[in-house]
Amino acid sequence: MSNQETTSNTHGNELVLTRIIDAPREKLFRAWTEPELIKQWFAPAPWSTPFAETDVRPGGHSLIIMRGPDGTEFPSRGVYLEVIKNEKLVFTDAYTSDWQPSEKPFMTGIITFEDEGGKTRYTARVRHWTTADREAHEQMGFHEGWGKCADQLAELAAKI
């Protein structure tokens, strides 16, 4: 599972979470890209992810819907900018499908999976358009929420 190393740093408009997860990076990449797996870990409990759709390729879109405990749904649309199988995913919410600009771009995510002898150095780097967006993401619970999701990701990777 995870938690051999946990760091969270803030640099400018960037938030970072790094973990050593006791699973090969191929499993973590699958969990980030296969809709049925995304639904099992993506939102921090007690939230859920009832819907996930991905087209994992540069220019491909994604739609992931998170549901709060009160039933309110939060759709998150984006486009993949870079995909290196089992190594790196870069995506942004600045665009929806077909390179249509979104109403309010918030972030670009850079997820890396580095081999650590059968384990994986998992890094989630989130770059925000403005300092205000970064501060809002911190106040929304970035460190706690993304940390809990990393735990859930590690638990899922141990089972697949």
FITISE-646869 format. One line per 10 residues: number of its first residue (from 1); their letters; for each residue x, y negated, z of N, C-alpha, C, CB. Coordinates in nm, 2 decimals, always signed. Glycine has a CB too. Layout:
N
NUM) a) X:Y:Z:X:Y:Z:X:Y:Z:X:Y:Z  ...
***
This chain:
160
1) msnqettsnt) +0.08:+0.12:+0.00:+0.00:+0.00:+0.00:+0.09:-0.12:+0.00:-0.10:+0.00:+0.12  +0.05:-0.23:+0.05:+0.12:-0.36:+0.04:+0.18:-0.40:+0.17:+0.03:-0.47:-0.01  +0.22:-0.53:+0.17:+0.26:-0.60:+0.29:+0.40:-0.58:+0.33:+0.17:-0.57:+0.40  +0.49:-0.53:+0.25:+0.63:-0.52:+0.29:+0.69:-0.66:+0.28:+0.71:-0.43:+0.20  +0.63:-0.75:+0.20:+0.68:-0.88:+0.19:+0.56:-0.97:+0.15:+0.79:-0.90:+0.09  +0.54:-1.08:+0.22:+0.43:-1.17:+0.18:+0.48:-1.31:+0.20:+0.31:-1.15:+0.28  +0.47:-1.39:+0.09:+0.51:-1.53:+0.09:+0.41:-1.61:+0.02:+0.65:-1.55:+0.03  +0.39:-1.73:+0.07:+0.30:-1.82:+0.00:+0.37:-1.95:+0.00:+0.16:-1.83:+0.06  +0.39:-2.01:-0.11:+0.46:-2.14:-0.12:+0.38:-2.24:-0.21:+0.60:-2.12:-0.19  +0.40:-2.36:-0.18:+0.34:-2.47:-0.26:+0.44:-2.56:-0.31:+0.23:-2.55:-0.17
11) hgnelvltri) +0.45:-2.58:-0.44:+0.54:-2.67:-0.51:+0.46:-2.75:-0.61:+0.66:-2.59:-0.58  +0.45:-2.88:-0.58:+0.38:-2.97:-0.67:+0.23:-2.92:-0.68:+0.44:-2.97:-0.81  +0.19:-2.89:-0.80:+0.05:-2.85:-0.82:+0.04:-2.70:-0.83:+0.00:-2.92:-0.95  +0.13:-2.63:-0.78:+0.14:-2.48:-0.79:+0.12:-2.42:-0.65:+0.27:-2.44:-0.85  +0.05:-2.31:-0.65:+0.03:-2.22:-0.54:+0.08:-2.08:-0.58:-0.12:-2.21:-0.49  +0.16:-2.02:-0.48:+0.22:-1.89:-0.52:+0.20:-1.79:-0.40:+0.37:-1.91:-0.54  +0.16:-1.67:-0.44:+0.15:-1.55:-0.35:+0.24:-1.44:-0.41:+0.00:-1.51:-0.33  +0.33:-1.39:-0.33:+0.42:-1.28:-0.37:+0.40:-1.16:-0.27:+0.56:-1.32:-0.38  +0.39:-1.04:-0.32:+0.38:-0.92:-0.24:+0.47:-0.81:-0.30:+0.24:-0.88:-0.22  +0.52:-0.72:-0.22:+0.57:-0.60:-0.26:+0.46:-0.50:-0.24:+0.71:-0.55:-0.19
21) idapreklfr) +0.41:-0.44:-0.35:+0.30:-0.34:-0.34:+0.35:-0.20:-0.38:+0.19:-0.38:-0.44  +0.32:-0.11:-0.29:+0.37:+0.03:-0.31:+0.29:+0.10:-0.42:+0.36:+0.11:-0.17  +0.31:+0.06:-0.54:+0.25:+0.12:-0.66:+0.32:+0.08:-0.78:+0.09:+0.08:-0.67  +0.33:+0.16:-0.88:+0.40:+0.12:-1.00:+0.32:+0.00:-1.07:+0.41:+0.24:-1.10  +0.39:-0.08:-1.14:+0.33:-0.20:-1.20:+0.23:-0.16:-1.31:+0.44:-0.28:-1.27  +0.24:-0.04:-1.37:+0.14:+0.00:-1.47:+0.00:+0.00:-1.41:+0.17:+0.13:-1.53  -0.01:+0.05:-1.28:-0.14:+0.06:-1.21:-0.19:-0.08:-1.18:-0.13:+0.14:-1.08  -0.11:-0.17:-1.14:-0.15:-0.31:-1.11:-0.20:-0.38:-1.24:-0.04:-0.39:-1.04  -0.13:-0.36:-1.35:-0.17:-0.42:-1.47:-0.30:-0.37:-1.51:-0.06:-0.39:-1.58  -0.32:-0.24:-1.50:-0.45:-0.18:-1.54:-0.56:-0.24:-1.45:-0.45:-0.02:-1.51
31) awtepelikq) -0.54:-0.26:-1.32:-0.64:-0.32:-1.23:-0.67:-0.46:-1.27:-0.59:-0.31:-1.09  -0.58:-0.53:-1.33:-0.60:-0.67:-1.37:-0.66:-0.68:-1.51:-0.47:-0.74:-1.37  -0.67:-0.57:-1.58:-0.71:-0.58:-1.72:-0.83:-0.49:-1.76:-0.60:-0.55:-1.81  -0.86:-0.39:-1.68:-0.97:-0.30:-1.71:-1.09:-0.34:-1.63:-0.94:-0.15:-1.68  -1.20:-0.38:-1.70:-1.32:-0.44:-1.63:-1.37:-0.35:-1.52:-1.43:-0.46:-1.73  -1.38:-0.22:-1.53:-1.43:-0.14:-1.42:-1.34:-0.14:-1.30:-1.45:+0.01:-1.47  -1.21:-0.16:-1.32:-1.12:-0.17:-1.21:-1.13:-0.31:-1.15:-0.98:-0.14:-1.25  -1.14:-0.41:-1.23:-1.15:-0.55:-1.18:-1.26:-0.57:-1.08:-1.16:-0.65:-1.30  -1.37:-0.50:-1.12:-1.49:-0.51:-1.03:-1.47:-0.46:-0.89:-1.61:-0.44:-1.10  -1.37:-0.37:-0.88:-1.35:-0.31:-0.75:-1.26:-0.39:-0.65:-1.29:-0.17:-0.77
41) wfapapwstp) -1.19:-0.49:-0.70:-1.10:-0.56:-0.61:-1.09:-0.71:-0.62:-0.96:-0.51:-0.63  -1.14:-0.77:-0.73:-1.11:-0.90:-0.77:-1.16:-1.01:-0.67:-1.17:-0.93:-0.90  -1.27:-0.99:-0.60:-1.32:-1.09:-0.51:-1.30:-1.05:-0.37:-1.48:-1.12:-0.53  -1.26:-1.14:-0.28:-1.23:-1.11:-0.14:-1.36:-1.07:-0.07:-1.16:-1.22:-0.06  -1.36:-0.95:-0.01:-1.48:-0.90:+0.07:-1.51:-1.00:+0.18:-1.45:-0.76:+0.13  -1.64:-1.03:+0.20:-1.76:-0.96:+0.16:-1.81:-1.00:+0.02:-1.86:-0.98:+0.26  -1.74:-1.08:-0.05:-1.77:-1.12:-0.19:-1.76:-0.99:-0.28:-1.69:-1.23:-0.25  -1.83:-1.00:-0.39:-1.82:-0.89:-0.49:-1.80:-0.94:-0.63:-1.95:-0.80:-0.48  -1.77:-0.85:-0.72:-1.75:-0.88:-0.86:-1.84:-0.79:-0.94:-1.60:-0.86:-0.91  -1.97:-0.83:-0.97:-2.06:-0.75:-1.04:-2.04:-0.74:-1.19:-2.20:-0.80:-1.01
51) faetdvrpgg) -1.96:-0.83:-1.24:-1.95:-0.83:-1.39:-1.80:-0.87:-1.43:-2.05:-0.92:-1.46  -1.74:-0.80:-1.52:-1.61:-0.83:-1.57:-1.61:-0.79:-1.72:-1.49:-0.77:-1.49  -1.56:-0.88:-1.80:-1.55:-0.86:-1.94:-1.41:-0.91:-1.98:-1.66:-0.92:-2.03  -1.33:-0.83:-2.05:-1.20:-0.88:-2.09:-1.16:-0.84:-2.24:-1.09:-0.82:-2.00  -1.09:-0.93:-2.30:-1.03:-0.91:-2.43:-0.89:-0.94:-2.42:-1.11:-0.99:-2.55  -0.81:-0.85:-2.36:-0.67:-0.87:-2.32:-0.57:-0.88:-2.43:-0.63:-0.76:-2.21  -0.56:-1.00:-2.48:-0.46:-1.03:-2.59:-0.45:-1.18:-2.60:-0.51:-0.97:-2.73  -0.34:-1.23:-2.64:-0.33:-1.38:-2.65:-0.45:-1.43:-2.74:-0.19:-1.42:-2.72  -0.52:-1.53:-2.68:-0.64:-1.58:-2.75:-0.76:-1.51:-2.71:-0.62:-1.58:-2.89  -0.75:-1.39:-2.65:-0.87:-1.32:-2.61:-0.94:-1.39:-2.48:-0.84:-1.17:-2.57
61) hsliimrgpd) -1.07:-1.37:-2.47:-1.14:-1.43:-2.36:-1.16:-1.33:-2.24:-1.27:-1.49:-2.41  -1.20:-1.39:-2.13:-1.25:-1.31:-2.02:-1.36:-1.38:-1.95:-1.13:-1.29:-1.92  -1.45:-1.30:-1.90:-1.56:-1.36:-1.81:-1.57:-1.26:-1.69:-1.70:-1.36:-1.89  -1.55:-1.32:-1.58:-1.56:-1.25:-1.45:-1.65:-1.33:-1.36:-1.41:-1.23:-1.38  -1.75:-1.25:-1.31:-1.85:-1.32:-1.22:-1.83:-1.27:-1.08:-2.00:-1.28:-1.27  -1.81:-1.36:-0.99:-1.80:-1.33:-0.85:-1.93:-1.36:-0.78:-1.68:-1.40:-0.78  -1.97:-1.28:-0.68:-2.10:-1.30:-0.61:-2.07:-1.32:-0.46:-2.20:-1.18:-0.64  -2.12:-1.43:-0.41:-2.10:-1.46:-0.27:-2.20:-1.37:-0.19:-2.13:-1.60:-0.24  -2.18:-1.37:-0.05:-2.26:-1.29:+0.03:-2.41:-1.33:+0.03:-2.21:-1.30:+0.18  -2.44:-1.46:-0.01:-2.57:-1.50:-0.01:-2.64:-1.48:-0.15:-2.58:-1.65:+0.01
71) gtefpsrgvy) -2.56:-1.41:-0.24:-2.61:-1.38:-0.37:-2.58:-1.48:-0.48:-2.76:-1.36:-0.37  -2.53:-1.59:-0.45:-2.49:-1.69:-0.55:-2.38:-1.64:-0.63:-2.45:-1.83:-0.48  -2.39:-1.66:-0.76:-2.29:-1.61:-0.86:-2.21:-1.72:-0.91:-2.36:-1.53:-0.97  -2.08:-1.69:-0.93:-1.98:-1.79:-0.97:-1.91:-1.73:-1.10:-1.88:-1.83:-0.86  -1.95:-1.77:-1.22:-1.88:-1.72:-1.34:-1.75:-1.79:-1.36:-1.97:-1.74:-1.46  -1.65:-1.72:-1.40:-1.52:-1.77:-1.43:-1.48:-1.73:-1.57:-1.41:-1.72:-1.33  -1.48:-1.82:-1.66:-1.44:-1.80:-1.80:-1.30:-1.84:-1.83:-1.55:-1.87:-1.90  -1.24:-1.77:-1.92:-1.10:-1.82:-1.95:-1.05:-1.75:-2.08:-1.01:-1.79:-1.84  -0.93:-1.78:-2.11:-0.86:-1.73:-2.23:-0.72:-1.69:-2.19:-0.85:-1.84:-2.34  -0.68:-1.57:-2.24:-0.54:-1.52:-2.22:-0.45:-1.60:-2.31:-0.53:-1.37:-2.24
81) levikneklv) -0.34:-1.65:-2.25:-0.24:-1.72:-2.33:-0.12:-1.63:-2.36:-0.19:-1.84:-2.25  -0.08:-1.54:-2.27:+0.03:-1.45:-2.29:+0.00:-1.32:-2.22:+0.16:-1.51:-2.23  +0.03:-1.21:-2.29:+0.01:-1.08:-2.24:+0.13:-0.99:-2.27:-0.12:-1.01:-2.30  +0.20:-0.95:-2.17:+0.31:-0.85:-2.19:+0.28:-0.73:-2.10:+0.45:-0.92:-2.15  +0.24:-0.63:-2.17:+0.18:-0.51:-2.10:+0.28:-0.47:-1.98:+0.17:-0.39:-2.20  +0.21:-0.45:-1.87:+0.28:-0.40:-1.74:+0.38:-0.50:-1.68:+0.34:-0.27:-1.77  +0.39:-0.62:-1.74:+0.48:-0.72:-1.69:+0.42:-0.85:-1.66:+0.59:-0.74:-1.79  +0.33:-0.90:-1.75:+0.29:-1.04:-1.73:+0.16:-1.07:-1.79:+0.40:-1.14:-1.78  +0.08:-1.15:-1.72:-0.05:-1.20:-1.77:-0.05:-1.35:-1.75:-0.18:-1.13:-1.71  -0.08:-1.43:-1.85:-0.10:-1.57:-1.83:-0.24:-1.61:-1.89:+0.01:-1.66:-1.91
91) ftdaytsdwq) -0.32:-1.68:-1.81:-0.46:-1.71:-1.85:-0.49:-1.85:-1.80:-0.56:-1.60:-1.80  -0.59:-1.91:-1.86:-0.63:-2.04:-1.82:-0.78:-2.05:-1.83:-0.57:-2.15:-1.90  -0.84:-2.14:-1.75:-0.98:-2.17:-1.76:-1.00:-2.30:-1.84:-1.05:-2.18:-1.62  -0.90:-2.35:-1.90:-0.91:-2.47:-1.98:-0.99:-2.45:-2.11:-0.77:-2.53:-2.01  -1.00:-2.32:-2.15:-1.07:-2.29:-2.27:-1.17:-2.17:-2.23:-0.98:-2.25:-2.38  -1.27:-2.17:-2.31:-1.36:-2.05:-2.31:-1.33:-1.97:-2.43:-1.51:-2.09:-2.30  -1.42:-1.88:-2.47:-1.39:-1.81:-2.59:-1.38:-1.90:-2.72:-1.50:-1.70:-2.62  -1.30:-1.85:-2.81:-1.28:-1.92:-2.94:-1.22:-2.06:-2.92:-1.41:-1.93:-3.01  -1.14:-2.07:-2.82:-1.06:-2.20:-2.79:-1.15:-2.32:-2.78:-0.97:-2.22:-2.91  -1.27:-2.30:-2.72:-1.36:-2.41:-2.69:-1.32:-2.47:-2.56:-1.51:-2.36:-2.69
101) psekpfmtgi) -1.29:-2.60:-2.55:-1.25:-2.66:-2.42:-1.36:-2.64:-2.31:-1.22:-2.81:-2.44  -1.32:-2.61:-2.19:-1.41:-2.59:-2.08:-1.45:-2.73:-2.03:-1.35:-2.51:-1.97  -1.56:-2.74:-1.96:-1.60:-2.87:-1.90:-1.51:-2.93:-1.80:-1.74:-2.85:-1.84  -1.45:-2.84:-1.72:-1.36:-2.89:-1.61:-1.24:-2.79:-1.59:-1.43:-2.92:-1.48  -1.13:-2.81:-1.67:-1.02:-2.72:-1.65:-0.97:-2.73:-1.50:-0.91:-2.74:-1.75  -0.93:-2.62:-1.44:-0.89:-2.62:-1.30:-0.75:-2.56:-1.29:-0.99:-2.54:-1.22  -0.72:-2.45:-1.36:-0.60:-2.38:-1.33:-0.55:-2.30:-1.45:-0.61:-2.30:-1.21  -0.42:-2.26:-1.44:-0.36:-2.16:-1.52:-0.30:-2.06:-1.43:-0.25:-2.22:-1.62  -0.33:-1.93:-1.45:-0.27:-1.83:-1.37:-0.16:-1.75:-1.44:-0.38:-1.73:-1.33  -0.06:-1.73:-1.37:+0.06:-1.65:-1.42:+0.08:-1.53:-1.32:+0.19:-1.74:-1.43
111) itfedeggkt) +0.05:-1.41:-1.37:+0.06:-1.30:-1.28:+0.18:-1.21:-1.34:-0.07:-1.21:-1.28  +0.27:-1.18:-1.25:+0.39:-1.10:-1.29:+0.40:-0.97:-1.21:+0.52:-1.18:-1.29  +0.44:-0.87:-1.27:+0.46:-0.74:-1.21:+0.60:-0.69:-1.24:+0.35:-0.63:-1.27  +0.69:-0.70:-1.14:+0.83:-0.67:-1.15:+0.86:-0.53:-1.08:+0.92:-0.78:-1.10  +0.92:-0.44:-1.15:+0.96:-0.31:-1.10:+1.05:-0.32:-0.98:+1.01:-0.22:-1.21  +1.02:-0.26:-0.87:+1.11:-0.26:-0.76:+1.13:-0.11:-0.72:+1.05:-0.34:-0.64  +1.18:-0.03:-0.81:+1.20:+0.11:-0.78:+1.08:+0.19:-0.75:+1.30:+0.12:-0.67  +0.98:+0.18:-0.83:+0.85:+0.25:-0.81:+0.75:+0.17:-0.74:+0.87:+0.38:-0.73  +0.79:+0.07:-0.67:+0.70:-0.03:-0.61:+0.70:-0.15:-0.71:+0.75:-0.08:-0.47  +0.62:-0.25:-0.68:+0.61:-0.37:-0.76:+0.61:-0.50:-0.68:+0.48:-0.36:-0.84
121) rytarvrhwt) +0.70:-0.59:-0.73:+0.69:-0.72:-0.68:+0.58:-0.79:-0.76:+0.83:-0.80:-0.70  +0.47:-0.82:-0.69:+0.35:-0.88:-0.75:+0.35:-1.03:-0.72:+0.22:-0.81:-0.70  +0.35:-1.11:-0.82:+0.35:-1.25:-0.79:+0.23:-1.31:-0.87:+0.48:-1.32:-0.84  +0.15:-1.39:-0.79:+0.03:-1.46:-0.85:+0.07:-1.61:-0.83:-0.10:-1.42:-0.78  +0.09:-1.67:-0.95:+0.13:-1.81:-0.95:+0.01:-1.89:-1.01:+0.27:-1.84:-1.03  -0.04:-1.99:-0.95:-0.15:-2.07:-1.00:-0.11:-2.21:-1.01:-0.28:-2.05:-0.91  -0.11:-2.26:-1.13:-0.08:-2.40:-1.16:-0.21:-2.48:-1.19:+0.02:-2.41:-1.28  -0.22:-2.59:-1.12:-0.34:-2.67:-1.13:-0.31:-2.80:-1.21:-0.39:-2.71:-0.99  -0.42:-2.85:-1.27:-0.40:-2.97:-1.35:-0.37:-3.09:-1.27:-0.53:-2.99:-1.43  -0.42:-3.10:-1.15:-0.39:-3.22:-1.07:-0.36:-3.17:-0.93:-0.52:-3.31:-1.07
131) tadreaheqm) -0.30:-3.27:-0.85:-0.28:-3.24:-0.71:-0.41:-3.22:-0.64:-0.19:-3.36:-0.65  -0.51:-3.30:-0.67:-0.64:-3.29:-0.61:-0.70:-3.15:-0.63:-0.74:-3.39:-0.66  -0.68:-3.09:-0.75:-0.73:-2.95:-0.77:-0.65:-2.85:-0.69:-0.71:-2.92:-0.92  -0.52:-2.87:-0.68:-0.44:-2.78:-0.59:-0.48:-2.79:-0.45:-0.29:-2.81:-0.61  -0.50:-2.91:-0.40:-0.55:-2.93:-0.26:-0.68:-2.87:-0.24:-0.55:-3.08:-0.22  -0.77:-2.88:-0.34:-0.91:-2.82:-0.33:-0.90:-2.67:-0.32:-1.00:-2.87:-0.45  -0.81:-2.61:-0.40:-0.79:-2.47:-0.40:-0.74:-2.42:-0.27:-0.70:-2.42:-0.52  -0.65:-2.49:-0.21:-0.60:-2.46:-0.08:-0.71:-2.46:+0.02:-0.48:-2.55:-0.04  -0.79:-2.57:+0.02:-0.90:-2.58:+0.11:-1.01:-2.48:+0.09:-0.96:-2.72:+0.10  -1.02:-2.43:-0.03:-1.12:-2.32:-0.06:-1.07:-2.19:+0.00:-1.14:-2.31:-0.21
141) gfhegwgkca) -0.94:-2.18:+0.04:-0.89:-2.06:+0.10:-0.80:-1.98:+0.01:-1.00:-1.98:+0.14  -0.72:-2.05:-0.08:-0.63:-1.97:-0.17:-0.55:-1.87:-0.10:-0.54:-2.07:-0.24  -0.48:-1.91:+0.00:-0.38:-1.82:+0.07:-0.45:-1.70:+0.13:-0.30:-1.89:+0.18  -0.56:-1.72:+0.20:-0.64:-1.61:+0.26:-0.71:-1.53:+0.16:-0.74:-1.67:+0.37  -0.78:-1.59:+0.07:-0.86:-1.52:-0.03:-0.77:-1.44:-0.13:-0.94:-1.62:-0.11  -0.67:-1.50:-0.19:-0.58:-1.43:-0.28:-0.50:-1.32:-0.20:-0.49:-1.53:-0.35  -0.47:-1.35:-0.07:-0.40:-1.25:+0.01:-0.49:-1.13:+0.03:-0.36:-1.31:+0.14  -0.62:-1.15:+0.06:-0.71:-1.04:+0.08:-0.73:-0.96:-0.05:-0.85:-1.09:+0.13  -0.74:-1.04:-0.16:-0.75:-0.97:-0.29:-0.63:-0.88:-0.32:-0.77:-1.07:-0.40  -0.51:-0.93:-0.29:-0.38:-0.86:-0.31:-0.39:-0.73:-0.22:-0.26:-0.94:-0.27
151) dqlaelaaki) -0.44:-0.74:-0.10:-0.46:-0.61:-0.02:-0.55:-0.52:-0.09:-0.51:-0.65:+0.12  -0.67:-0.57:-0.14:-0.76:-0.48:-0.21:-0.71:-0.43:-0.34:-0.89:-0.57:-0.24  -0.62:-0.50:-0.41:-0.56:-0.46:-0.53:-0.46:-0.34:-0.49:-0.48:-0.57:-0.60  -0.39:-0.36:-0.38:-0.30:-0.25:-0.34:-0.37:-0.12:-0.30:-0.21:-0.30:-0.22  -0.48:-0.14:-0.23:-0.56:-0.02:-0.20:-0.62:+0.05:-0.32:-0.68:-0.06:-0.10  -0.66:-0.03:-0.42:-0.71:+0.04:-0.54:-0.60:+0.11:-0.62:-0.78:-0.07:-0.63  -0.49:+0.04:-0.63:-0.37:+0.10:-0.70:-0.33:+0.23:-0.64:-0.26:+0.00:-0.70  -0.35:+0.25:-0.51:-0.31:+0.37:-0.44:-0.40:+0.49:-0.48:-0.31:+0.36:-0.29  -0.52:+0.45:-0.53:-0.62:+0.55:-0.57:-0.63:+0.59:-0.72:-0.76:+0.51:-0.52  -0.58:+0.50:-0.80:-0.60:+0.52:-0.95:-0.48:+0.59:-1.01:-0.62:+0.39:-1.02
***
